[in-house]
Amino acid sequence: EVVLKTLEYAAGRIDIIAGNGANSTAVAVSLSKRLENSGIVAGLNVTPYYNKPTQEGLYLHFKQIAQASKLPQILYNVPARTGVDLLPETIARLAKLDNIIGIKEATG
């Protein structure tokens, strides 16, 4: 509801990016699908917090989200808050997926 209200208030004057990440792949997929035709320009997907997945787990998490929705995705790497760091090698693999369009890098 917050995203929809924000889109209504913005009235097309600015692009809206909405957080659609979760520590559960299924929840992140569901959020991406729900936001797909909302009018946002991209989803911001944080690395799964609490779970501490491997790099392969991170790759599979983001890949499943990207393949489940046409919504452009921005990866969000914030290891100080999530306990896991999305490494450059994994980012390079994910960058090959069509709708992963960028990264918010918060490692300092």
N, C-alpha and C positions, 0 to 999 in steps of 0.2 A: 504494500500500500504506500509506503514511503517513496519508493521508486516512482510509482505511477503519479503520486502527488507532485513529486519533483519535476517530472516530465510535463505535467499540466502547468505548473508554475513557470517553467522555463519557456514554454510555448514555442519551441523551435529556435529560440534565440542563441542557445549554446548547446553543444554536444554533451550528453550525459553518459558517464561510465558508471556502472553499478557493480558493487561487490557481489559476486556469486560463488565465492569459494566456501569450502567447508572441509572439515577433517574427514568426512565421509564422501567417498566418490559418488555414491548413489544420491546423496543430498545435493552435491555440487552439480551433478547432471540434471537433477530435477529443477534446481534454481535456474540453470542455463536454459533449459527448455521453456520454463515459465516466462523468462525475460526475452526470449528469442524475438518475439514480434511486438515488444512493448514500446519500441522507439528509442531505446538506448543504443549507443553506437558500439559499445563493447562491454564485456564483463571483465571484472578484475578478480582473478583467481589466486588466492593465497595458497602457499604450500600447506599441506595438512598438518595442523597443530596437534600436539599430544602423541600422535602415532609414531613419529620418528621413522618414516619409511626410508628404505634404501633409495639410491639413485634410480634403480630400475623401477621401484615402486612409485617414485615420483613421476617418472616417464609414463608409466601405465596409467596413473591417476589422471594426469593432464591430457593424455592421448584419448582416454575414454570420454572425457568431458568435451574435447574438441570434436570428436567424431559423432557425438550424440546431438550436437546442436550446430546450426549455421552461424550462431552468434560469434562475432570476432572475440577472441580471448586475449587478455593481457595477463601474463604470468606475474605473480607478486612474490618476491623472495625477501623475507624478513626473518632471518634465522634467530635473531635475538628474541623474537616473540613466539616463534613456532618451534624452535628447537631442532630445526633441520635446514640445511643450506642447499639450495638448488645450484649445482655446480655447472661451470661453463660447458662441459662435455654434454651434460643432459639438456641444457638449454639449446645447444646446437642441434641435437636430435629433434627436439620439440619444434624448433624454428622451421623444420621441413614440412610441418603440418600447415595446410593452407590458412586456417582461421586463427592460428596463433600469430598475433601481429606485433607483439611487443612485450616488454618486461618493465616492471617497477622494481628497481634494484635498491634494496635498503640495507646493504651491508656496510655502508660507510666507505 
